[in-house]
Amino acid sequence: MTGRRYYLTTVGAWRRHATRCAETHFVAVSAKNVTEEGANDATWIVALIEADEGAHLAMENDAEFETLPHPLARVPVSQRVSAALAQFGVAHGDDTFTVAEKLSRVNPLLRHRVF
């Protein structure tokens, strides 16, 4: 069984785990590392990753992944996440559901959906 979770990570860290992911949608947080050829390994991203429980546990135990709270928990994201996403209108105290709604303006596939 697979599940979806939101993470703040780098492209390089995601690539290490990508083979275990069923599906990934993301938005680049820092455009300074994005070139015409695409993002390099140092580019920070917010990713919505669909994977099995084992893959999610591996990512949670990876220091380069910050797991965002479940969108329906209505728990604020960390100050680090809100600062990184300020360019998308994310404010300190926003929860993951609100963050997902704001990021969906850039990538509609990041919107939280139940089914």
N, C-alpha and C positions, 0 to 999 in steps of 0.2 A: 504494500500500500504506500502511496506517495502522499506527500503534503507540501504545502508552499510556505516559505518563510522569506522575510526580508532581511538583507544583510548590507552592511557598509563594509566594503573590502576593496582590494586592488584587482586589476585585470589579471596580473600574474598569479595571485593567490587563487582566484576563481579558476584559472586554467589548470592548476594542480588538481582540482576537484571536478572539473568539467565532465570527465568521462562517466562520473557517477550521477550526473544530473539528467533528469528526463527533459527538462525545459528551463530556459533562463531568459529573462527579460531584464534589461538594465538601462540606466541612464548614467552618462559620464558626469562626475561631479566637478572635476577640474579639467577645463578645456586646454590648459597649457601643455598637457602631455598627449593631446590628440592631434595627429597630423592627417594629411590627405590619405595616407595608407591605413589609418585607423588608430586605435589606442595602443599605447605601449604598456608593458607590464607594470609600470609605476602609476598608471592612471587610476584614480579613485573612482569607484562606481557604487551606486545603490542598486542591488540586484534582487529581483523576485525569483527565487529558485524553487523549482519543483523537483523533488527527489525523495528517495526512501529515507526511513528513519536513520539508517546507518550513515548515509551521506550527510544528513543534517547534524548528527552527532560529531562526525569528523570535522565538519566546518565550525561547529561551536567550540571545539577543542583546539582549533587553529588560531593562533594569536593574531593573525591578520584579518580575521573575520569578527565583526561586531554584529551580533544578532539583535535585531530590533524586536520589541515586544509584539505579541500577537495583535493584529489590528482591532479586534473586538474587545481586548482587555482594557482599552482606553487608558493605558499607562503612557506617560510622556516618554519620548525618546531621549537619549542622553544629550547632554550639552554639546558634546563632540559632533553628534549627528546633526543637531539643529544648526550648529555653526557651519558645518560643511555644506548644508543644503539651503542656507540663507538666500542664495541667488535664485532659488525656486519659490521663494516666499514662505519658507518654513521658519517659524518663530520658536523661541525657547518656550517649552511647555506644550508644544503640539504633540499629539499622540500619533501612533503609527497609522491609524486610519486616516487622519487628517493629512499626514505626510504623503500617504499613497494617493489621496485625492489631488494634492497639489502636484505631485510628480506625474500624475496621469495627464496633465495638460501638455507635458512634453512627450510622454510615451503612454498612450491609452491602455496598454497591456499591463501597466503597473497598478491599475486600479484594483482594489480588493474586491473579489467576488467569491461567492460561496460555491457556485457550481461552474 
